[in-house]
Amino acid sequence: MRETHRITHLFENLYTGHPWIEVTILPTLQQLTARQAAKRIYATWNTIWEITHHMVCWRENVLQRLQGQIIKTPANNYIQPITDTSDGAWQNLLARLERSQEAWIKFMQTFKTKDFEKIYPVNELTYYEHIQGILQHDAYHLGQIVIMAKRVKS
């Protein structure tokens, strides 16, 4: 199996499949209401909504990097207060997440294995490191969301 197929499988599994960690991104988020996602558990913690927004922005950022764009990461690291906490806004964020997933799958299906070694000039990491990094980033934040979801649903 080609490495691009293995990575595509990792993206699919973490999103809605059967990953080794036994939890997935979309079903975990879909079980939350907008009110639950916007609930701040502790004053110094980000909300599930803020974390989800952060994840989506980073998915988009890294994909743009691998498509040849030089991206300046904002000082807020894509963590910002959510001003519209309506059900519609929450569904819009989940739809944006879905579009990012579709874009990643499409990208990986056409990605050339030789391009894994390309270097992104800003941080001098390889494209392979970026791809693995975004998977790790998603899994890390999914863990936070799972823990927080237990609290906001109780």
N, C-alpha and C positions, 0 to 999 in steps of 0.2 A: 504494500500500500504506500502511495506517495505521502510525503509529509504534509502536503497541503490538504489531502483528504483526512488525515488524522486530526489536523487542527480544525478543519471544518466540523468534524464530528465532535470535537471538544466544545466548540461554540454551540452547536445544536444541543448537546447533552446538558450543558450548564443552563441553557435558556429554557428548554421544555422537555428535555429527554430524561435519561437515567444516569446521572453522573455518580461517580464514586462517593461524593459527599451526601447524596440522597435528598438534596433539596435543589430546587430550580428557581430561576429568576422570575419568569413571568407568572407561573401559578402562585408563587409567594406574594407577589405584588397584587395580583388580581383578587385575592381574598380580602384585601384591605379597602375600606371606604376612604373617600377623600378626607373625611374628618379624622380617621385613624392615622392616615399617612401624614397629616399636618400636625398631629399632636406632639408637643415638645415634652418629653419625659422628664428631663432635667434641664435646667437653664443653660448649662454649658454644652449640652449634646445637640447635634443636628437632628432634624426630624427625618423620618423615613422619606418624606417627599424631597427634602433637600439632598439627601444622599442619592436618591434615584435620579434626580436632576443632574447631580455631579457625575454619576455613572454614565448617563446618556451623553453628556457633554464630552467626557473623556473618550468614549467610544467613537464619537464623531471626530474629535481632535486627532486621535491616533490614526484613524482611517485616512483622514486628509493628509497627514504626514506621509503615509505610505503611498499616497497618490501623487506625491511630489510637491505638496505645498509646505511652505515654512509657516508654522503656526506660533504665535506668541500666546503663551499661557497667561490668562489674566491673574492679577495679584490675588484675587479671591479664590483661586483654584476651582472655580465653578461652584463654589458654595455660596449661596445667596439666599436671603429671605424670600419666601414665596408670598406674593401679594394676592394672588387669586387662588383661594383654596376651595373652589367650587368642585362639584362632581365632574362637570365638563372639563375643567382644567386638569384634573387628575387623569381623566380618560385621554385627554390630549397628550399628556406626558407619556402615558403607557403606549399610545399610538406612535409617538416619536421613538420610544424605545424599540418598538416592533420594526419601524423603518430602519433603525440602526442595525438591528439584527439581520434584516434582509440585505442591507448593504454589505455587511461583513461577509455573509454567506456568498453573495454574488462575487465580491472581491476575491475571496479565497478560491472560488471555483475557477477563476481566470489567472490567479497569481502564479508566477513562474518560480520554480524552486530555486533557481540561481539568484533570484532577487532577495532571498533570505539574508544574504551577506551584504546587501547594500547598507550604507551608513546614512543615518539622518544627521545632517551636519550640525544642528544646534546642540545636541547632547552626545553625539558620536556613538550612539547605540545602533546596533544592527536592526534591520526590519524584523528579523526573527525575535530579537529581544523585545521589540515593541509589541509584537503579536502575543507573545507569551505574557508580557506585562499586562496587557489589557484583559486577558483571561484571568490572571491572578488578581487584578484589581476588581473585576466583577465578583469573583469568588469571595474575596475579602469583605466587600461591602454587602454581599448577600448574607454572609454570616452575621454582620451587624443588624441587618434588616430582620432576619429570622428572630434574633434575640429581642429586638425592640417590638416586633409584631406581637410577641407573647404578652408584652406589657400593655400595649395599647388596646388589645382585644379583651383584656381582663376587666 
